Amino acid sequence: MDLSRRHLLAGLGSAPVLLSASAAMAQGIQPKRGGVLNVILNPEPPVLQIGINNQTPTLIQGTKITQGLLKFSPTLEPMPELAKSWTVSPDGLVYEFKLQENVKWHDGRPFTADDVIFSVMSFNKEVAPRLRGVIAGIAEATAPDPHTARFVLKQAFQPFLLCFDATALPMVAKHVYDGTDFRANPANARPIGTGPFKFVEWQRGNFVRMERFDGYWKPGQPYLDGILWRVIPDGQSRRLAIQSGQVQMTTATDIEPFDIPALRQAPNLDVVTKGWEYFSPLFWFEVNHRIKPFDDKRVRQAMSMALDRNFIVNRLWFGLGKAATGPISSTTRFHDPSVKLAPFDMNKAKALLDEAGVRANAQGVRGSFKYVIPPYGEIWNRMGEYFRQAMRQIGFEVTLESTDAGTWASRVANWDYEATSNVLYQFGDPTLGVERSYVTSNIQKILFTNTAGYSNPKVDELFAKARTSGNEAERKAAFSEVQKLLVEDMPLLWVVEVNYPTVTDKRLRNAVQLGTGNHASFDDVFLA
């Protein structure tokens, strides 16, 4: 294989560029070994294995057990994880990963290239719906030796390396999953990984306990003795837990946005919103296109015009984000700033509904539907309340329905809803995190696919062109056109580009270093 020097050097850049333990020492902070980190887990996930479930709580706790081949800096530069180096052929078709040596699974078995090939071509091919198109583009996957994994693509695919983060393509043990029903495997509740912490106990409704894996492949790490993930359903109890020191870290939606201003003033706490560069979370309201009148784009456009996004960002999210302008977040590659949503305008929204034939009766009601609230905290309840009020202003009566995390996921996955809301990650490139929600081929009864049922052949064509092109200019042109079409069709009601806060005790070091933030292994995290 002819490998270019440029690609070779890019793959061998293994020195961390973030505030690692060595950087901490350079600042006069000596990493301290010992101590148990207490973290909130909210809501409690249905399973603990990444891949089987990709909701935020599963990803955050699961990355301490399960690892990927790569990790990513805040500027999304690839960095070594289970792969110590990698090379890319000049034509962009051949990717070869050299694996770390002496890596063991938590049950003592060696981690090898066979596990990598199985994880990509079997496990994730089945359970990771957003990556099926990517994996289908792999012509050949082989393990030339126990520490080399080689992938040959059918055609060049620019964002291929971005797939190898643990949150996207987790590495799982072949000897645990091969020949089993992946989704029913007992290891989903008792995961076995290569990470710095091994699973010990899950007391449902109470806690998940992990402890240091003494056979971890990085000498002297991790520094923590363990991590205790505490399930605390009540929002105010979560706030008191971080304020009082009962827990040393909260993540994502653990703390309600309206509580963040006060916590920023607490002398014992740090609040940061960085660490979401890889994900670029985008909040939207979703309607089921199979149900009238949501099959009419004019109705969806009117519903979008009824949303005051600036009010939502400032009054409901307390500035933890910015108003969405379309389907691709401003922090994701190929975002087109010239594409804009129609502005907030109740009168135009009503006129558009009249044009669509959805007219109000004598009581001013045009119709009614139910909205399923995702069970991730008070902000989701408030967003539901706001949505109900906004829809009432244009003549729709909305009934709010509450449920638990598992039931919500099941209902959305099975298209058993009329309206709901969601936050999806974009994973650094529209092909990886955006396309899945809009292409016809991904209309599946699986969460985080095109559950709304939207279909537009031209959109399919443009996403395919961007996916298969190895030319950056061609990809940019295709993504610009697809953004224009999607804003016209309004398949989803994009609302907020979310900047989730991570709140930490000031004694906690290195909790947010990567472009994936606290979705990291935590092998160099310590309590000073």
Residue pairs with C-beta under 8 A, 6 or more apart in sequence:
1 87
1 89
1 94
1 96
2 89
2 90
3 87
3 88
3 89
3 90
3 96
4 88
4 89
4 90
7 87
7 88
7 89
7 90
8 87
10 78
10 88
11 78
11 85
11 86
11 87
11 88
12 85
13 77
13 79
14 79
14 80
14 84
14 85
16 22
16 23
16 79
17 73
17 77
17 79
18 73
18 74
18 513
18 514
19 510
19 513
20 510
20 513
20 524
21 31
21 221
21 223
21 510
21 524
21 526
24 30
24 31
24 509
24 510
25 31
29 509
29 528
31 223
31 509
31 524
31 526
32 223
32 526
32 527
32 528
33 223
33 526
34 223
34 224
34 225
34 527
35 224
35 225
35 526
35 527
36 224
36 225
36 226
36 227
36 228
37 224
37 226
37 227
37 228
37 248
37 249
37 508
37 522
37 525
37 527
38 227
38 228
38 230
38 246
38 247
38 248
38 249
39 61
39 227
39 228
39 229
39 230
39 247
39 248
39 249
39 250
39 251
40 229
40 230
40 231
40 232
40 238
40 241
40 242
40 247
40 249
40 250
40 251
40 254
41 57
41 60
41 61
41 207
41 208
41 229
41 230
41 231
42 57
42 231
42 232
42 233
42 238
42 252
42 253
42 254
42 376
42 377
43 57
43 231
43 233
43 375
43 376
43 404
43 405
44 57
44 204
44 205
44 231
44 405
45 53
45 55
45 57
45 58
45 61
45 405
46 53
46 55
46 58
46 405
46 406
46 409
47 53
47 58
47 188
47 189
48 58
48 61
48 62
48 65
48 188
48 189
48 190
48 191
48 199
48 202
48 208
49 58
49 62
49 66
49 170
49 172
49 185
49 187
49 188
49 189
49 191
50 58
50 59
50 62
50 63
50 66
50 166
50 167
50 170
51 66
51 123
51 124
51 127
51 128
51 170
51 172
52 127
52 182
52 183
52 188
53 188
53 409
54 128
54 167
54 447
54 448
55 405
55 409
55 447
56 251
56 252
56 253
56 376
56 423
57 252
57 405
59 167
59 519
60 251
60 252
60 518
60 519
61 208
61 210
61 227
61 229
62 166
62 170
62 191
63 166
63 167
63 195
63 516
63 519
63 520
63 521
63 522
64 195
64 196
64 197
64 210
64 227
64 521
64 522
65 106
65 191
65 192
65 193
65 195
65 197
65 198
65 199
65 210
66 166
66 170
66 171
66 172
66 191
66 193
66 194
66 195
67 81
67 82
67 166
67 170
67 171
67 193
67 194
67 195
67 521
68 81
68 82
68 164
68 165
68 166
68 167
68 168
68 169
68 170
68 171
69 81
69 82
69 83
69 86
69 97
69 99
69 116
69 149
69 164
69 169
69 171
70 78
70 79
70 80
70 81
70 83
70 86
70 161
70 164
70 165
71 78
71 79
71 80
71 81
71 165
71 166
71 514
71 516
71 520
71 521
72 78
72 79
72 162
72 165
72 277
72 278
72 428
72 514
72 515
72 516
73 79
73 514
73 515
74 274
74 275
74 277
74 514
74 515
75 277
75 515
76 162
76 277
76 278
76 428
76 515
78 86
78 161
78 162
78 164
79 514
80 100
81 166
81 521
82 99
82 100
82 103
82 111
82 116
82 171
82 194
83 97
83 98
83 99
83 100
83 149
83 164
84 98
84 99
84 100
85 97
85 98
86 95
86 96
86 97
86 98
86 161
87 95
87 96
88 94
88 95
88 161
89 95
91 156
92 153
92 156
92 157
92 158
92 470
93 152
93 153
93 155
93 156
94 150
94 151
94 152
94 153
95 150
95 151
95 153
95 160
95 161
96 148
96 149
96 150
96 151
97 116
97 148
97 149
97 150
98 147
98 148
99 111
99 112
99 113
99 116
99 146
99 147
99 148
99 149
100 217
101 147
101 217
102 217
103 110
103 111
103 194
103 217
104 110
104 111
104 194
104 215
104 217
105 111
105 173
105 175
105 176
105 192
105 193
105 194
106 192
106 193
106 194
106 198
106 199
106 213
106 215
107 173
107 176
107 192
108 215
109 173
109 175
110 146
111 171
111 173
111 194
112 143
112 146
112 147
113 143
113 144
113 145
113 146
113 147
113 148
113 149
114 143
114 146
114 174
115 171
115 172
115 173
115 174
116 143
116 149
116 171
117 141
117 142
117 143
117 149
118 172
118 174
118 177
118 178
119 169
119 170
119 171
119 172
119 174
120 135
120 138
120 141
120 151
120 169
121 135
121 138
121 141
122 177
122 178
123 172
123 177
123 182
124 131
124 135
124 169
124 170
125 131
125 132
125 135
126 182
127 182
127 183
128 135
128 168
128 169
129 436
129 442
129 444
129 446
129 448
129 449
130 432
130 433
130 435
130 436
130 442
130 448
130 449
131 163
131 168
131 169
131 432
132 442
133 431
133 435
133 441
133 442
133 467
134 157
134 160
134 163
134 431
134 432
137 153
137 154
137 155
137 157
137 467
137 468
138 151
138 152
138 153
138 154
139 152
139 153
139 154
140 150
140 151
140 152
141 149
141 150
141 151
141 152
142 149
142 150
143 149
143 150
144 150
151 160
153 160
155 468
155 470
156 469
156 470
157 431
157 467
157 468
157 470
158 429
158 469
158 470
158 472
158 475
159 333
159 428
159 429
159 431
159 432
162 168
162 278
162 427
162 428
162 429
162 432
163 169
163 427
163 432
165 278
165 427
165 516
165 519
166 519
166 521
167 278
167 279
167 425
167 427
167 516
167 519
168 427
168 432
171 193
171 194
172 193
173 187
173 192
173 193
176 185
176 187
176 192
177 185
177 187
189 202
190 199
190 202
191 199
192 198
192 199
194 217
195 213
195 216
195 521
195 523
196 212
196 213
196 216
196 218
196 221
196 222
196 521
196 522
196 523
197 210
197 211
197 212
197 213
197 222
197 224
197 226
197 227
197 522
198 210
198 211
198 212
198 213
199 208
199 210
200 209
200 210
200 211
200 226
201 207
201 208
201 209
202 208
202 209
203 209
205 231
206 230
206 231
207 228
207 229
207 230
207 231
208 228
208 229
208 231
209 226
209 227
209 228
209 229
210 226
210 227
210 228
210 229
211 225
211 226
212 222
212 224
212 225
212 226
213 222
216 222
216 523
218 523
221 523
221 524
222 521
222 522
222 523
222 524
222 525
223 523
223 524
223 525
223 526
224 522
224 525
224 526
224 527
227 522
230 241
230 246
230 247
232 238
232 241
235 255
235 256
235 259
235 377
235 378
238 250
238 254
238 255
239 255
239 256
239 259
239 263
240 246
241 247
241 250
242 248
242 249
242 250
242 254
242 255
242 263
242 269
242 503
242 505
243 263
243 266
243 268
243 269
245 268
245 505
248 504
248 505
248 507
248 508
248 527
249 502
249 503
249 504
249 505
249 508
249 511
249 518
250 501
250 502
250 503
250 504
251 500
251 502
251 517
251 518
252 500
253 376
253 377
253 379
253 380
253 500
254 377
254 503
255 263
255 501
255 503
256 377
256 378
256 379
257 316
257 317
257 318
257 320
257 379
257 501
258 318
258 378
260 271
260 318
260 320
260 501
260 503
261 318
263 269
263 271
263 503
264 271
268 505
268 506
269 503
269 504
269 505
269 506
270 503
270 504
270 505
270 506
271 501
271 502
271 503
272 501
272 502
272 504
272 512
273 320
273 499
273 500
273 501
273 502
274 512
274 517
275 502
275 512
275 513
275 514
275 515
275 516
275 517
275 518
276 498
276 499
276 500
276 517
277 331
277 428
277 515
278 425
278 427
278 428
278 514
278 515
278 516
278 519
279 425
279 426
279 427
279 433
279 516
279 519
280 329
280 331
280 332
280 425
280 426
280 428
280 433
280 497
281 329
281 423
281 424
281 425
281 426
281 497
281 498
281 500
282 324
282 327
282 329
282 423
282 424
282 426
282 494
282 496
282 497
282 498
283 321
283 324
283 383
283 421
283 422
283 423
283 494
283 495
283 496
283 497
283 498
284 324
284 421
284 422
284 423
284 424
284 492
284 493
284 494
284 495
285 303
285 307
285 387
285 419
285 420
285 421
285 492
285 493
285 495
286 412
286 419
286 420
286 421
286 422
286 451
286 452
286 492
286 493
287 294
287 300
287 303
287 369
287 418
287 419
287 452
287 492
287 493
288 294
288 415
288 417
288 418
288 419
288 451
288 452
288 453
289 295
289 452
289 453
289 454
289 491
290 415
290 453
291 369
291 418
293 299
293 356
293 358
293 367
294 300
294 418
294 419
296 356
296 358
297 488
297 489
297 490
298 352
298 353
298 355
298 356
299 352
299 353
299 356
299 358
300 489
300 490
300 491
300 493
301 342
301 349
301 352
301 490
302 348
302 349
302 350
302 352
302 353
302 356
302 394
303 349
303 391
303 394
303 396
303 490
303 493
304 341
304 342
304 490
304 493
305 342
305 343
305 344
305 345
305 346
305 348
305 349
305 352
306 344
306 346
306 349
306 390
306 391
306 393
306 394
307 344
307 387
307 390
307 493
307 495
308 344
308 390
309 323
309 324
309 341
309 344
309 495
309 496
310 323
310 344
312 323
312 383
312 386
312 495
312 496
313 319
313 321
313 322
313 323
313 496
316 379
316 382
316 383
316 386
317 379
317 496
317 498
320 498
320 499
320 500
320 501
321 496
321 497
321 498
321 499
322 330
322 496
322 497
322 499
323 495
323 496
323 497
324 341
324 494
324 495
324 496
324 497
325 337
325 339
325 340
325 341
325 494
326 335
326 336
326 339
326 340
326 341
326 483
326 486
326 487
326 494
327 434
327 437
327 438
327 483
327 486
327 487
327 492
327 494
328 334
328 335
328 336
328 426
328 430
328 434
328 479
328 483
329 335
329 426
329 497
330 337
330 497
331 497
332 426
332 428
332 429
332 430
332 433
332 434
333 428
333 429
333 430
334 429
334 430
334 466
334 475
334 476
334 479
334 480
335 483
336 479
336 480
336 483
336 484
338 480
339 480
339 483
339 484
339 487
340 487
341 487
341 494
342 348
346 393
346 394
349 394
350 394
350 395
353 359
353 366
353 394
353 395
358 366
358 367
358 395
359 366
360 366
360 395
364 395
365 395
365 396
365 397
366 394
366 395
366 396
367 395
367 396
367 397
368 396
368 397
368 398
368 399
369 396
369 397
369 398
369 399
369 418
369 419
370 398
370 399
370 400
370 401
370 417
370 418
370 419
371 384
371 387
371 388
371 398
371 399
371 400
371 401
371 418
371 419
371 420
371 421
372 401
372 403
372 408
372 411
372 412
372 417
372 419
372 420
373 380
373 381
373 384
373 400
373 401
373 402
373 403
373 408
373 420
373 421
374 380
374 405
374 408
374 420
374 421
374 422
375 402
375 403
375 404
375 405
375 408
376 405
380 421
381 402
383 421
383 495
384 400
384 421
385 400
387 398
387 419
387 421
388 398
388 400
391 397
391 398
392 398
398 419
403 411
408 420
409 447
410 416
411 417
411 420
412 420
412 422
412 447
412 451
413 445
413 446
413 447
413 451
414 445
415 445
415 451
415 453
423 498
424 433
424 437
424 448
425 433
426 432
426 433
426 434
427 433
428 515
430 463
430 466
430 479
430 482
431 463
431 466
431 467
435 442
435 463
435 466
435 467
436 442
436 448
436 449
436 450
437 448
437 449
437 450
437 452
437 454
437 491
437 492
438 450
438 454
438 456
438 459
438 463
438 482
438 486
438 491
439 450
439 459
439 460
439 463
439 464
440 450
440 455
440 456
440 457
440 460
441 460
442 449
442 450
443 449
443 450
443 451
443 453
443 454
443 455
444 450
444 451
445 451
452 491
452 492
454 489
454 491
454 492
456 485
456 489
458 485
459 482
459 485
459 486
459 489
462 478
462 479
462 481
462 482
462 485
463 478
463 482
465 474
465 478
466 474
466 475
466 478
466 479
466 482
469 475
469 478
502 511
502 512
502 517
502 518
504 511
504 512
505 527
507 527
507 528
508 525
508 526
508 527
508 528
509 525
509 526
509 527
509 528
510 522
510 524
510 525
510 526
511 518
511 522
511 525
512 518
513 520
514 520
